[in-house]
Amino acid sequence: MADTLSRDFDALELGGRFRTRGRTITESDLVSFSALTGDHHPLHTDAEWAAGSEFNGRIAHGMLLLSYSVGLVPLDPEHVLALRGFERVAFKRPVRIGDTIHVEGELEGKRELDAASGLAVFGWKLVNQRQETVALAKVRVVWRRAAAPAPGLAE
């Protein structure tokens, strides 16, 4: 499974899957993310206000979850040149302090960009400890292609 992310572009197989380790969301995560981004919405920062909301308590920022998903997926710099973008991100369920999330991914498409790189398109599913999908995203990644052998050095 993790093998999917440790291949050169040309060796990536459509349908290849991976699953990351988990990460538990903490009070400190919400406070730090609010301070870093300036997003102090009371749904994330005010326990009393959030208790009276339709979520019945504080929840993690959607962008915090997306940011952590990037950190959870082991994008090896030997293979990955850059994140190209996220598409169709959808937050499906709230994530609360104490929930543990992980990413499940599948290679859904790929195409050559040039001799040195290709574009890999993954479907990422962010899942909690109850195996509930909490977020979905299409992720486009610029992937390194295997270097061609130098002239005269091919075996």
C-alpha angles and dihedrals in degrees: 000000000000084000087078091072096046099064134097114253096260091054094051110115123212108245092028109148139202139182124201132215117265133259126201117223113231138193087250091057092058094044093046094046091049091051093045097048103028090236100140097160107159091235086072102029111029116066094191095048093044091049088062094049128094087262093059093222146010119315135191120265112260090230090052089057092048090049092050091049089060089051093048095052108080099229101183112214088217087068108019119070099177148331106258097191154299123256135186095008110182127182105211106175136012120261115215134199105280096030117125118218135192136175126243114192142182131192104241101171146355139186137177117258098182140321092292104041149023137197117247118195117203132185108222122197118191109210133188130219090272090058090249118145108241099173142006132201143168108226125198115204129185104226128196117243121220111270115253113242115262115258112276094016099085114116 
